[in-house]
Every structure is written in C-alpha cells, then in structure tokens.
Amino acid sequence: MATRYLIDRQLTLLADGQDAGALPCVSIVAESEFDDVPFVAPLYKNAMKSLISTENTYLDACPDCFIGSVAMPDRTDPANDPYRFAFFLDRKRLLLLDNGPLCADALATIASSRPLHEVTTVYCLFELMRLLTKGDQKYLSDYEDAMERTEEAILGEELSDTSQVMLAYRRTLLKLDTYYRQLTDMADDAIDNENGLLTEGEVRLFEQQQRACERLMDRVATLREYSVQLRELHQSQIEAQRNSTMQLFTIITVLFVPLTLMTGWFGMNFTHMPGLDEAWAYPAFVLAVAAIVIAEIVVFKRKGWL
C-alpha cells in the first residue's frame, strides 16, 4: 500500500484516504501499485517503469513535470545490485516508485529531523537527494584508509589475495565514479530548468547539490589514481620476487660452473692424466672444490649478491 507524507514545515505521515488539501505531498508506491496512480500519464508511467529497471541515474524535463531515476551503489557490498527508484515531480506531487525500503527509510529520517525550509515538492526531492549522499565523504575517507592498509600489506608481503583486492577496488571506484557523474549530470539538467518548473531559489538548491557531487567525484578520481599506484606497487613487488628467484638460480648456476668444468675435465679418463693414480688425488679434489665454493660465496657476499 502506498505511503504518503504531507509536505509542510515537517513531513507528516498521512493516513489511508486522508486528503492533503492544498498542500503538496510525497508518495511512495511499489511497482505493483503504480498502474493505479491516477495523476501520472501513461506515457510517463511507461518511462518510469523502464527507468527503474536500469542501473542509471537520470533526469528528464517533461513539459509539465520532471521524471527521473536513481541507482545508488550498495555501500556495504558494491558488488551487489544498486538500490534503484524512479520519481515523478510536479509542483503538487512527488511520487517515488520504489520496490524496496530505501525511499521509505529516507523519508522517515527526513520526517524525524529538522523542519523543511521550503514547503515544496522540489525541496523535498532535494532533501532526499542530499540525504542519499550524506556521509559519503566519510565513506570515501574510510575507503582510503583501507587502501592504505592494503599498501602496507603489499610492502610487508602479508597479503595473499592482492589481485582480488585490487580488482575489487577498481570495480567499486568505477561504480562510484559513474554514480557521482550521473548525479552531477542530473543536477545540471535540473539547473537548466527547460520546462520552467523550478524557481530561482530551487535552481540554486541543485547548484549546491551539483557542487557537492563534484567534490565527491574529485575524491573518487583521487582514489582511482591511488588504486592505479597500488596496482603498480603490487606489480613491482611481483617483479622483485621474480628477480630474487632468478638471482638465486643464477648464483647456484655460477657456483657449480667451475665444479662442472673440473668434473668434466677429470672425467675424460685420459691414460696419462696426472694424479689419477695417487692416493691423495680424491681428497685434494674435494678440498679444491670446497675452496672454490667458499671463495665464490665470499666474493658474492662482498658484491651484495647474497
């Protein structure tokens, strides 16, 4: 069943069948009830149904109203589908088409908070949009802290699934960047006020919203650059580990090259090779091998190769 609020100095919940009188009101309806709404033209209904099924934040100025949609990423797990709702706005009514609890919770928060500065549907929508981005700077700050911890883990070689973490960062930040860009475009379309529905004061509200979204967009851009740096750091760590392994193999190979030469030399079994028939030959050969290995290790340590 639709939930309706009277837009007065404070949002007031209306009972079923209660008339809002001359004051504007905001309604929340599910898609299953939307066809019964009398004041939205069929053309707009079809457009809103299409909008709510897409992951897109959008605003369209119609001759006598605005229709639009919001697709807000899930902060708890950005891999999930975004929260989506569509809206219809004119001077008398704000209708929110929402199949979930997002709009209901947001309006309940607005109703229990400070009084509205303006008794208009436009201001109510502005408050709703502002509430949806409230706390996002803190969220991005916490996200940056998590990325810094990841950087420390990479440097300390303490992270086993670094590639998956890097992929999650890139995907999340891409979704947030898209969301804030679309919010900025939405505010820009409202500022254009092509249908003349907004007053000058209401246009300034969306200019304020646009600036806030641009700041969030800039912050996300910074974090995306940071994620690129983390990926490069991770790649450099992988290269360093690979080089260390190759260096170890090279040192082992170099250590045994003289020994291979000596064993090959004495393994040729020439008849008159000196020392082969002597009792001291084998111990002398072992001592020579040990001396060569020790000498090589000393040289490698002085060169910093070990």
Secondary structure, 3 states (H helix, E strand, C coil): CCEEEEECCCEEEECCCCCCCCCCEEEEECHHHHHHCCCCCHHHHHHHHHHHCCCCCEEEECCCCEEEEEEECCCCCCCCCCEEEEEEECCCEEEEECCCCHHHHHHHHHHHCCCCCCCCHHHHHHHHHHHHHCCHHHHHHHHHHHHHHHHHHHHCCCCCCHHHHHHHHHHHHHHHHHHHHHHHHHHHHHHHCCCCCCCHHHHHHHHHHHHHHHHHHHHHHHHHHHHHHHHHHHHHHHHHHHHHHHHHHHHHHHHHHHHHHHHHHHCCCCCCCCCCCCCCHHHHHHHHHHHHHHHHHHHHHHHCCC
